[in-house]
Amino acid sequence: MAGKFTRIALSAAVLGTLITSAPVLASGSSGGASRGGGGFSTQQARDPLDAAYSRGKKRFKKQITCKTCEHKDGVKGKDAARSVALQVQTGDFNLTDNERQDVLVYIFRRYRL
């Protein structure tokens, strides 16, 4: 029962953080005058969750599963991923708040927690 509660609490925390930060992530402006040529941009807007996943994956590999890191052999399975997610939330790794959110997005999507 405690595991189920932890999973729900982690999911709620990540989802709440992402919902409140999504407008900030998507609020960039693109000045047409500075990009010569004018007209419409051919780039499509990137999903904030996809961007967070990519950043989280890089940070996860760099600070959690690197050759000299605590989890140098990788994170195998949902139980190990859940344990790492708890460590991330409690600040066991040297991550900023934004990096922590990105890593949690990566862990939750990658390991389907």
ChimeraX commands (.cxc) that place a marker at each C-alpha (Angstrom):
marker #1 position 0.00,0.00,0.00 radius 0.5
marker #1 position 2.86,2.38,0.80 radius 0.5
marker #1 position 4.34,1.78,-2.67 radius 0.5
marker #1 position 1.06,2.65,-4.35 radius 0.5
marker #1 position 0.75,5.84,-2.30 radius 0.5
marker #1 position 4.33,6.82,-3.13 radius 0.5
marker #1 position 3.66,6.24,-6.83 radius 0.5
marker #1 position 0.52,8.35,-6.74 radius 0.5
marker #1 position 2.26,11.11,-4.76 radius 0.5
marker #1 position 5.20,11.18,-7.19 radius 0.5
marker #1 position 2.87,11.26,-10.19 radius 0.5
marker #1 position 0.79,14.06,-8.71 radius 0.5
marker #1 position 3.88,16.10,-7.86 radius 0.5
marker #1 position 5.37,15.78,-11.33 radius 0.5
marker #1 position 2.07,16.44,-13.09 radius 0.5
marker #1 position 1.32,19.49,-10.95 radius 0.5
marker #1 position 4.76,20.93,-11.55 radius 0.5
marker #1 position 4.55,20.37,-15.28 radius 0.5
marker #1 position 1.10,21.89,-15.59 radius 0.5
marker #1 position 2.19,25.05,-13.78 radius 0.5
marker #1 position 5.50,25.33,-15.67 radius 0.5
marker #1 position 4.22,24.52,-19.18 radius 0.5
marker #1 position 3.00,28.09,-19.88 radius 0.5
marker #1 position 6.39,29.45,-18.80 radius 0.5
marker #1 position 8.22,27.01,-21.06 radius 0.5
marker #1 position 5.99,27.91,-23.99 radius 0.5
marker #1 position 6.06,31.67,-23.49 radius 0.5
marker #1 position 9.11,32.45,-25.61 radius 0.5
marker #1 position 8.75,35.08,-28.28 radius 0.5
marker #1 position 10.11,35.05,-31.78 radius 0.5
marker #1 position 10.63,38.46,-33.25 radius 0.5
marker #1 position 10.03,38.32,-36.98 radius 0.5
marker #1 position 12.13,41.42,-37.65 radius 0.5
marker #1 position 15.33,39.86,-36.35 radius 0.5
marker #1 position 15.03,36.78,-38.56 radius 0.5
marker #1 position 15.38,38.19,-42.04 radius 0.5
marker #1 position 12.90,37.20,-44.70 radius 0.5
marker #1 position 9.73,37.59,-42.66 radius 0.5
marker #1 position 6.82,35.28,-43.35 radius 0.5
marker #1 position 5.81,32.24,-41.41 radius 0.5
marker #1 position 8.19,30.02,-39.51 radius 0.5
marker #1 position 8.47,26.46,-40.79 radius 0.5
marker #1 position 9.39,25.16,-37.34 radius 0.5
marker #1 position 6.65,23.55,-35.32 radius 0.5
marker #1 position 6.27,24.30,-31.65 radius 0.5
marker #1 position 7.89,21.63,-29.50 radius 0.5
marker #1 position 5.83,19.92,-26.85 radius 0.5
marker #1 position 7.12,21.06,-23.42 radius 0.5
marker #1 position 6.92,17.49,-22.10 radius 0.5
marker #1 position 9.07,16.21,-24.98 radius 0.5
marker #1 position 11.61,18.94,-24.30 radius 0.5
marker #1 position 11.62,18.12,-20.57 radius 0.5
marker #1 position 12.04,14.41,-21.40 radius 0.5
marker #1 position 15.08,15.14,-23.59 radius 0.5
marker #1 position 16.70,17.40,-21.00 radius 0.5
marker #1 position 15.93,14.89,-18.25 radius 0.5
marker #1 position 17.46,12.03,-20.22 radius 0.5
marker #1 position 20.71,13.96,-20.69 radius 0.5
marker #1 position 20.86,14.98,-17.03 radius 0.5
marker #1 position 19.98,11.43,-15.91 radius 0.5
marker #1 position 22.87,10.00,-17.91 radius 0.5
marker #1 position 25.26,12.74,-16.83 radius 0.5
marker #1 position 24.55,12.81,-13.09 radius 0.5
marker #1 position 22.88,9.54,-12.15 radius 0.5
marker #1 position 24.16,6.76,-14.42 radius 0.5
marker #1 position 27.60,8.05,-15.47 radius 0.5
marker #1 position 30.69,5.86,-15.06 radius 0.5
marker #1 position 31.55,7.38,-11.69 radius 0.5
marker #1 position 27.97,7.86,-10.45 radius 0.5
marker #1 position 26.06,5.89,-7.82 radius 0.5
marker #1 position 24.03,4.02,-10.48 radius 0.5
marker #1 position 26.88,3.42,-12.94 radius 0.5
marker #1 position 25.42,0.03,-13.93 radius 0.5
marker #1 position 22.17,1.69,-14.94 radius 0.5
marker #1 position 18.67,1.60,-13.53 radius 0.5
marker #1 position 17.00,-1.68,-14.32 radius 0.5
marker #1 position 13.30,-2.13,-13.71 radius 0.5
marker #1 position 10.45,-0.18,-12.19 radius 0.5
marker #1 position 11.46,-0.77,-8.58 radius 0.5
marker #1 position 14.94,0.64,-9.13 radius 0.5
marker #1 position 13.48,3.56,-11.13 radius 0.5
marker #1 position 11.00,4.29,-8.35 radius 0.5
marker #1 position 13.84,4.30,-5.82 radius 0.5
marker #1 position 15.90,6.69,-7.97 radius 0.5
marker #1 position 12.86,8.95,-8.43 radius 0.5
marker #1 position 12.52,9.18,-4.65 radius 0.5
marker #1 position 16.22,10.01,-4.37 radius 0.5
marker #1 position 15.80,12.73,-6.99 radius 0.5
marker #1 position 12.84,14.20,-5.12 radius 0.5
marker #1 position 14.64,14.21,-1.79 radius 0.5
marker #1 position 17.66,15.98,-3.27 radius 0.5
marker #1 position 20.20,13.14,-3.10 radius 0.5
marker #1 position 21.65,14.27,-6.42 radius 0.5
marker #1 position 23.05,17.73,-7.06 radius 0.5
marker #1 position 20.20,18.97,-9.28 radius 0.5
marker #1 position 18.48,22.33,-9.60 radius 0.5
marker #1 position 14.69,22.42,-9.29 radius 0.5
marker #1 position 14.29,22.53,-13.08 radius 0.5
marker #1 position 16.75,19.68,-13.60 radius 0.5
marker #1 position 14.93,17.67,-10.94 radius 0.5
marker #1 position 11.61,18.17,-12.74 radius 0.5
marker #1 position 13.14,17.18,-16.08 radius 0.5
marker #1 position 14.75,14.04,-14.63 radius 0.5
marker #1 position 11.44,13.03,-13.03 radius 0.5
marker #1 position 9.63,13.49,-16.34 radius 0.5
marker #1 position 12.24,11.26,-17.97 radius 0.5
marker #1 position 12.04,8.57,-15.27 radius 0.5
marker #1 position 8.22,8.50,-15.23 radius 0.5
marker #1 position 7.93,8.28,-19.02 radius 0.5
marker #1 position 10.89,5.95,-19.58 radius 0.5
marker #1 position 9.95,3.44,-16.88 radius 0.5
marker #1 position 6.18,3.98,-17.15 radius 0.5
marker #1 position 5.73,4.74,-13.47 radius 0.5
marker link #1:1,2 radius 0.2
marker link #1:2,3 radius 0.2
marker link #1:3,4 radius 0.2
marker link #1:4,5 radius 0.2
marker link #1:5,6 radius 0.2
marker link #1:6,7 radius 0.2
marker link #1:7,8 radius 0.2
marker link #1:8,9 radius 0.2
marker link #1:9,10 radius 0.2
marker link #1:10,11 radius 0.2
marker link #1:11,12 radius 0.2
marker link #1:12,13 radius 0.2
marker link #1:13,14 radius 0.2
marker link #1:14,15 radius 0.2
marker link #1:15,16 radius 0.2
marker link #1:16,17 radius 0.2
marker link #1:17,18 radius 0.2
marker link #1:18,19 radius 0.2
marker link #1:19,20 radius 0.2
marker link #1:20,21 radius 0.2
marker link #1:21,22 radius 0.2
marker link #1:22,23 radius 0.2
marker link #1:23,24 radius 0.2
marker link #1:24,25 radius 0.2
marker link #1:25,26 radius 0.2
marker link #1:26,27 radius 0.2
marker link #1:27,28 radius 0.2
marker link #1:28,29 radius 0.2
marker link #1:29,30 radius 0.2
marker link #1:30,31 radius 0.2
marker link #1:31,32 radius 0.2
marker link #1:32,33 radius 0.2
marker link #1:33,34 radius 0.2
marker link #1:34,35 radius 0.2
marker link #1:35,36 radius 0.2
marker link #1:36,37 radius 0.2
marker link #1:37,38 radius 0.2
marker link #1:38,39 radius 0.2
marker link #1:39,40 radius 0.2
marker link #1:40,41 radius 0.2
marker link #1:41,42 radius 0.2
marker link #1:42,43 radius 0.2
marker link #1:43,44 radius 0.2
marker link #1:44,45 radius 0.2
marker link #1:45,46 radius 0.2
marker link #1:46,47 radius 0.2
marker link #1:47,48 radius 0.2
marker link #1:48,49 radius 0.2
marker link #1:49,50 radius 0.2
marker link #1:50,51 radius 0.2
marker link #1:51,52 radius 0.2
marker link #1:52,53 radius 0.2
marker link #1:53,54 radius 0.2
marker link #1:54,55 radius 0.2
marker link #1:55,56 radius 0.2
marker link #1:56,57 radius 0.2
marker link #1:57,58 radius 0.2
marker link #1:58,59 radius 0.2
marker link #1:59,60 radius 0.2
marker link #1:60,61 radius 0.2
marker link #1:61,62 radius 0.2
marker link #1:62,63 radius 0.2
marker link #1:63,64 radius 0.2
marker link #1:64,65 radius 0.2
marker link #1:65,66 radius 0.2
marker link #1:66,67 radius 0.2
marker link #1:67,68 radius 0.2
marker link #1:68,69 radius 0.2
marker link #1:69,70 radius 0.2
marker link #1:70,71 radius 0.2
marker link #1:71,72 radius 0.2
marker link #1:72,73 radius 0.2
marker link #1:73,74 radius 0.2
marker link #1:74,75 radius 0.2
marker link #1:75,76 radius 0.2
marker link #1:76,77 radius 0.2
marker link #1:77,78 radius 0.2
marker link #1:78,79 radius 0.2
marker link #1:79,80 radius 0.2
marker link #1:80,81 radius 0.2
marker link #1:81,82 radius 0.2
marker link #1:82,83 radius 0.2
marker link #1:83,84 radius 0.2
marker link #1:84,85 radius 0.2
marker link #1:85,86 radius 0.2
marker link #1:86,87 radius 0.2
marker link #1:87,88 radius 0.2
marker link #1:88,89 radius 0.2
marker link #1:89,90 radius 0.2
marker link #1:90,91 radius 0.2
marker link #1:91,92 radius 0.2
marker link #1:92,93 radius 0.2
marker link #1:93,94 radius 0.2
marker link #1:94,95 radius 0.2
marker link #1:95,96 radius 0.2
marker link #1:96,97 radius 0.2
marker link #1:97,98 radius 0.2
marker link #1:98,99 radius 0.2
marker link #1:99,100 radius 0.2
marker link #1:100,101 radius 0.2
marker link #1:101,102 radius 0.2
marker link #1:102,103 radius 0.2
marker link #1:103,104 radius 0.2
marker link #1:104,105 radius 0.2
marker link #1:105,106 radius 0.2
marker link #1:106,107 radius 0.2
marker link #1:107,108 radius 0.2
marker link #1:108,109 radius 0.2
marker link #1:109,110 radius 0.2
marker link #1:110,111 radius 0.2
marker link #1:111,112 radius 0.2
marker link #1:112,113 radius 0.2
view
